[in-house]
Amino acid sequence: MNTGELSRVQVICSNLAELLAIKTALEVFTKTGWFDKVNLIIKSDSANAVQWVNDPSSKPWVYWDVREFIDRFIMEIGEVRFTFACREINCLADAMAKVGIDRHCPFSACW
């Protein structure tokens, strides 16, 4: 599994998809001008992913390589907060995920 880049999203486990999305968010944040100026809060509709990033001892070994990338980004950034947001409440993220599943390249945006 190549976790260095996200290519076309294939049918994969939703837990892995959530972890890859978190990894991508952290990576994008480290490349922004906000990196040293604001605290980062990442909301996810995956209770599993939120638990795994908040409690590293609970991470499944099968996702170990992705978690190593996430852990490195967290150490580089410093304070990052991960929270659970129900899918129904997080409509924009849910819509972007549904559209992004058919993309040939990953979507990222900075403003």
N, C-alpha and C positions, 0 to 999 in steps of 0.2 A: 504494500500500500504506500503510495507516494503522498505524504502529508505536507510536503513542501509547497505544493501548489494545488489549488482546487481546479480541476478540469470539469468537463461536462458532468453534471451530477447524474450518477447512475442510481438504480434502485438499490439503496443500501438501508441498513438499519436506521431507524429514526434517531436512536441514541447517538450513533456515530455522526449523523448529519447535524445534530444539535451541537456536538462537540466541535465539529469542523467549522460551524458557523461562529461559535465562540472564539475559536482560534483565529479566524479571519477578522473578526471585530477587533480583537486585541492587536493583531498585526497592523490593521489600518490605523488604529489609534496611535500606535508607536510612530507612525510616519506623518502624523499631523502636527500642526503648530500648537495644538492643545496639550500635547504630551506632558509638559511640565507645569501647566497652568490650571488644570481642572481635575477633579476626581472623576473616575470612570465608574458608571453603573451600567451593568449589562443585565437586561431582563430577558428571560427565556420562558417559553411555555412548556419546557421539559423539566419536570420535577427531578428526574434522574440526573440530568446534566448539572442542574443547580446544586444538588447534593454532592455530586462528584467533585465539582470545583471548590465548593466550600469546605469539604472534608476529604482531603487527599487520600486518607487511609481507606476510604470507601470506594475508590475508583477500581473498576474491573480491570484485570490484567490484559484483557483482549484489546483495550483502548489505550494501553500504556504509552505507546509512541506518540499518539495525539496529545495525551495529557502532559508528556514531557515538554512538548512545544508550548502548551498553555502555561505550564508552570514557569518556563523560562520568560515568557512575556509578562507574566504577573510579577516576577522578581524584577524585571527591567522597569516596569511601570511603577511599582510600589503598591499603593492602595487601589484595589479594584473590588467593587461590591457586585455580587451576583444575586439576583432576586428572581423569584418565580412570578410570572404574570400569566393568568389564564388566557388561553388562545382567543376566547370570545372578547376579552377586553383589549388584547393587543392586535387589533384588526389590521393595522398597517403592516406589521411584521408578517402576519399570517398571509395577507394578500401578496406581499413580495416573495414569500417562500413558494407560494403556488405558482406565480409567474416564473420565478427563477428555476424551477425544476426542469423547464424545457429549454433553458439557455445553453448555448454552446460554450460560453465563457462565463466566469463568475461576475456578478454585479457588485460593484462597490461605489460608494458615493461619499464625498467629503464636502462640507460647506463651512 
